[in-house]
Every structure is written in structure tokens, then in C-alpha cells.
Amino acid sequence: MTEMNSISTDTSATNLHLVAALQEERSAVWTLYCQIAEMKPFSSENAIRPMLSEFSQLLIDYISFGHFSIYEHLITEKQHQTSTLSYAEKMYPAFSNTTESAITFSDTYDDGKRKFNTENLAQDLSVLGERLAERMELEDRLCSMLLH
């Protein structure tokens, strides 16, 4: 095997690993999101608090992985492909907005010392669900670019 083929194979393996890891993170977040959403009406703050804490941690890990691993890796790997970079740069504001939505949700509902009100949780989950769906669509595009 030539050095160029070895580099290409290593890069492909890395890309496949990143995409698989992202899909695993995404699945864990989405599963817990659905479990929480099924708990409506949200009347008992104590029952939902541990799940929201776990969800917030998973959410931040997932968002960080997509942002810092997938997006950054794509930019680094495809730095000489102008069309890919241009598309990724156009996508960045929408990608960043979904990151901000997740962070805001996590900041509001993570199991910190402060009390939170479940009054807005159903609406906040709905908005987050929409943002996560947008995020997943964007990630699918990024992953497609990474794998091709």
C-alpha cells in the first residue's frame, strides 16, 4: 500500500468513526428527550429533575461533539476544497444557533443548586425538539460531506 493510500484509508476510518460516534450520541439524546417529553404533564419537579440533569449533560456532550469534532474536522480535512468549505461556512450560522438553543435549555434545566420552574418545560422542550431536528439535518449534511 502506498503512503497516499494509507493516509486516505486512515482518514476514511477516522471519518467513519466520527460519524458513528455522532450517531450514537444523537440516539442517546433523542431517546432521553422522548422519555422526558412523555412525562407530561410536568407536575412533579422532583421526579423529572434527575432525568433533566442527565439529559442536559448528554445534550451538551452531543452538541459539543457535533460542533467541535464533526464541524471542525470537516473544515480541517476539506480545507483545500473550496466548494465544501463555502457550503460549511454558509451552514455555520444555523449550526451555531442550534448549539445556542441547546446551551440555553441546559442552563435553564440542569440540576444545579437553583430551583427551576417546570411551568415552561413543555414549551421549552418543544422548541428544543425543533432545534434538534434542524441540527440533525445539518449534521447529516456535514457527515455526508465528510464521508465523500
MODELLER restraints for C-alpha pairs under 7 A, 6 or more apart:
rsr = mdl.restraints
at = mdl.atoms
rsr.add(forms.Gaussian(group=physical.xy_distance, feature=features.Distance(at['CA:15:A'], at['CA:146:A']), mean=6.44, stdev=0.5))
rsr.add(forms.Gaussian(group=physical.xy_distance, feature=features.Distance(at['CA:15:A'], at['CA:147:A']), mean=6.36, stdev=0.5))
rsr.add(forms.Gaussian(group=physical.xy_distance, feature=features.Distance(at['CA:18:A'], at['CA:70:A']), mean=6.74, stdev=0.5))
rsr.add(forms.Gaussian(group=physical.xy_distance, feature=features.Distance(at['CA:19:A'], at['CA:143:A']), mean=6.27, stdev=0.5))
rsr.add(forms.Gaussian(group=physical.xy_distance, feature=features.Distance(at['CA:22:A'], at['CA:66:A']), mean=6.71, stdev=0.5))
rsr.add(forms.Gaussian(group=physical.xy_distance, feature=features.Distance(at['CA:25:A'], at['CA:62:A']), mean=5.51, stdev=0.5))
rsr.add(forms.Gaussian(group=physical.xy_distance, feature=features.Distance(at['CA:26:A'], at['CA:62:A']), mean=6.47, stdev=0.5))
rsr.add(forms.Gaussian(group=physical.xy_distance, feature=features.Distance(at['CA:29:A'], at['CA:55:A']), mean=6.74, stdev=0.5))
rsr.add(forms.Gaussian(group=physical.xy_distance, feature=features.Distance(at['CA:29:A'], at['CA:58:A']), mean=6.05, stdev=0.5))
rsr.add(forms.Gaussian(group=physical.xy_distance, feature=features.Distance(at['CA:29:A'], at['CA:59:A']), mean=6.02, stdev=0.5))
rsr.add(forms.Gaussian(group=physical.xy_distance, feature=features.Distance(at['CA:32:A'], at['CA:55:A']), mean=6.32, stdev=0.5))
rsr.add(forms.Gaussian(group=physical.xy_distance, feature=features.Distance(at['CA:42:A'], at['CA:118:A']), mean=6.24, stdev=0.5))
rsr.add(forms.Gaussian(group=physical.xy_distance, feature=features.Distance(at['CA:45:A'], at['CA:118:A']), mean=6.56, stdev=0.5))
rsr.add(forms.Gaussian(group=physical.xy_distance, feature=features.Distance(at['CA:49:A'], at['CA:111:A']), mean=6.33, stdev=0.5))
rsr.add(forms.Gaussian(group=physical.xy_distance, feature=features.Distance(at['CA:50:A'], at['CA:111:A']), mean=6.93, stdev=0.5))
rsr.add(forms.Gaussian(group=physical.xy_distance, feature=features.Distance(at['CA:52:A'], at['CA:109:A']), mean=6.31, stdev=0.5))
rsr.add(forms.Gaussian(group=physical.xy_distance, feature=features.Distance(at['CA:52:A'], at['CA:110:A']), mean=6.20, stdev=0.5))
rsr.add(forms.Gaussian(group=physical.xy_distance, feature=features.Distance(at['CA:53:A'], at['CA:110:A']), mean=4.68, stdev=0.5))
rsr.add(forms.Gaussian(group=physical.xy_distance, feature=features.Distance(at['CA:53:A'], at['CA:111:A']), mean=4.74, stdev=0.5))
rsr.add(forms.Gaussian(group=physical.xy_distance, feature=features.Distance(at['CA:56:A'], at['CA:106:A']), mean=4.85, stdev=0.5))
rsr.add(forms.Gaussian(group=physical.xy_distance, feature=features.Distance(at['CA:56:A'], at['CA:110:A']), mean=5.62, stdev=0.5))
rsr.add(forms.Gaussian(group=physical.xy_distance, feature=features.Distance(at['CA:59:A'], at['CA:102:A']), mean=6.86, stdev=0.5))
rsr.add(forms.Gaussian(group=physical.xy_distance, feature=features.Distance(at['CA:60:A'], at['CA:103:A']), mean=6.79, stdev=0.5))
rsr.add(forms.Gaussian(group=physical.xy_distance, feature=features.Distance(at['CA:63:A'], at['CA:99:A']), mean=6.10, stdev=0.5))
rsr.add(forms.Gaussian(group=physical.xy_distance, feature=features.Distance(at['CA:71:A'], at['CA:142:A']), mean=6.99, stdev=0.5))
rsr.add(forms.Gaussian(group=physical.xy_distance, feature=features.Distance(at['CA:74:A'], at['CA:146:A']), mean=5.79, stdev=0.5))
rsr.add(forms.Gaussian(group=physical.xy_distance, feature=features.Distance(at['CA:75:A'], at['CA:85:A']), mean=6.41, stdev=0.5))
rsr.add(forms.Gaussian(group=physical.xy_distance, feature=features.Distance(at['CA:78:A'], at['CA:84:A']), mean=6.74, stdev=0.5))
rsr.add(forms.Gaussian(group=physical.xy_distance, feature=features.Distance(at['CA:78:A'], at['CA:85:A']), mean=6.75, stdev=0.5))
rsr.add(forms.Gaussian(group=physical.xy_distance, feature=features.Distance(at['CA:79:A'], at['CA:85:A']), mean=6.58, stdev=0.5))
rsr.add(forms.Gaussian(group=physical.xy_distance, feature=features.Distance(at['CA:95:A'], at['CA:135:A']), mean=6.38, stdev=0.5))
rsr.add(forms.Gaussian(group=physical.xy_distance, feature=features.Distance(at['CA:95:A'], at['CA:138:A']), mean=6.81, stdev=0.5))
rsr.add(forms.Gaussian(group=physical.xy_distance, feature=features.Distance(at['CA:98:A'], at['CA:131:A']), mean=5.46, stdev=0.5))
rsr.add(forms.Gaussian(group=physical.xy_distance, feature=features.Distance(at['CA:98:A'], at['CA:132:A']), mean=6.88, stdev=0.5))
rsr.add(forms.Gaussian(group=physical.xy_distance, feature=features.Distance(at['CA:98:A'], at['CA:135:A']), mean=5.99, stdev=0.5))
rsr.add(forms.Gaussian(group=physical.xy_distance, feature=features.Distance(at['CA:101:A'], at['CA:128:A']), mean=6.69, stdev=0.5))
rsr.add(forms.Gaussian(group=physical.xy_distance, feature=features.Distance(at['CA:102:A'], at['CA:128:A']), mean=6.76, stdev=0.5))
rsr.add(forms.Gaussian(group=physical.xy_distance, feature=features.Distance(at['CA:109:A'], at['CA:116:A']), mean=6.56, stdev=0.5))
